[in-house]
Amino acid sequence: MTGLEYDFDRCREAHQLSERILSAAGEQLPFPNDSFDLILSHEVLEHVQNDVLAASEMVRTLRSGGRAVIFVPNRGYPFETHGIYWRGRYHFGNIPLVNYLPRFLRNRLAPHVRVYSTGDLKKLFAGLPVRVVEKTVIFGAYDNIIARRPALGKALRGLLQTLENTPLRHLGLSHFWVIEKN
């Protein structure tokens, strides 16, 4: 197993646990073509400078038949979980309804992170030699709420994860896609 971390200080910390943690940008992976059978990209693409290039790099480094498991924030989720930039400073936390604003306004409030619709993801992988094996929208685990208020958090998680089997899943926290390289 190999891990990738962009932030050098965090990489150095992680490297103490495993020498297989490398510091690099997703847009220029330090691996040869066809290196991996499986890539996990968990809430990463929204943070890179160029998500099109990062997606292309993931596909480049997958072996034929290899799969990438991808989680990215859902534009349909009612909260911006990364916070917003307002009046010259960042305000972190879950900010309601920001993701529903027209994109140019939403991106001014949250310039540091992207959100994705299903169409955005289709465009991201269009023209790449992959097929979509699985795609859905999921709600989170809500571990932070469970840690503070266990009964409430577990009830919330149970309720919201039940919605994953309904049309309301489109309001979920993240897109979950599995792609396979041809």
Residue pairs with C-beta under 8 A, 6 or more apart in sequence:
1 18
1 20
2 20
2 21
2 22
2 31
2 36
3 14
3 18
3 20
3 21
3 22
4 21
4 22
4 23
4 24
4 26
4 29
5 11
5 14
5 21
5 22
5 23
6 23
6 24
6 25
6 26
6 47
7 23
8 23
11 21
11 22
11 23
12 23
14 21
15 21
22 30
24 30
25 48
25 49
25 54
26 41
26 44
26 45
26 48
26 53
26 54
26 57
26 58
27 48
27 49
27 50
27 53
27 54
27 57
28 53
28 57
29 57
29 58
29 60
29 61
31 61
32 61
33 60
33 61
34 61
34 62
34 63
34 64
34 66
35 61
35 62
35 63
36 61
36 62
36 63
36 66
37 62
37 63
37 65
37 66
37 67
38 66
38 67
38 68
38 69
39 58
39 61
39 62
39 66
39 67
39 68
39 69
40 68
40 69
41 58
41 68
41 69
41 70
41 71
42 69
42 71
43 71
43 72
43 73
43 174
44 54
45 51
45 54
45 55
45 70
45 72
45 114
45 116
45 124
46 72
46 73
46 113
46 114
46 115
46 116
47 112
47 113
48 54
51 114
51 124
52 124
55 124
55 125
55 128
56 128
58 68
59 68
59 125
59 128
59 129
59 130
59 179
59 181
62 68
62 181
63 181
64 181
64 182
65 180
65 181
66 180
66 181
67 133
67 178
67 179
67 180
67 181
68 130
68 178
68 179
68 181
69 176
69 177
69 178
70 121
70 175
70 176
70 177
70 178
70 179
71 138
71 174
71 175
71 176
72 114
72 115
72 116
72 121
72 174
72 175
72 177
73 81
73 82
73 113
73 114
73 115
73 116
73 173
73 174
73 175
74 99
74 115
74 116
74 117
74 137
74 170
74 171
74 172
74 173
74 174
74 175
75 99
75 115
75 116
75 117
75 120
76 99
76 117
76 137
76 170
76 171
76 172
77 99
77 115
77 171
77 172
77 173
77 174
78 96
78 97
78 99
78 100
78 171
79 94
79 95
79 96
79 97
79 98
79 99
80 94
80 95
80 98
80 99
80 106
80 109
80 110
80 113
80 115
81 94
81 173
82 92
82 110
82 112
82 113
83 90
83 91
83 92
83 93
83 95
83 110
84 90
84 91
84 95
84 98
84 109
84 110
85 91
85 108
85 109
85 110
85 111
85 112
86 109
90 112
95 109
98 106
98 109
98 110
99 106
99 115
100 106
101 109
106 115
116 124
116 175
118 135
118 175
121 135
121 175
121 177
125 132
125 179
129 181
129 182
130 179
130 180
130 181
130 182
131 179
131 180
131 182
132 177
132 178
132 179
133 178
133 179
133 180
134 176
134 177
134 178
135 175
135 176
135 177
135 178
136 164
136 169
136 175
136 176
137 164
137 169
137 170
137 171
137 172
137 173
137 174
137 175
137 176
138 161
138 164
138 169
138 172
138 173
138 174
138 175
138 176
139 157
139 160
139 161
139 163
139 164
139 169
139 172
139 173
140 157
140 160
140 173
140 174
141 157
142 153
142 156
142 157
142 160
143 153
144 153
145 152
145 153
145 156
145 157
146 153
146 154
146 157
147 153
160 172
163 169
163 171
163 172
164 172
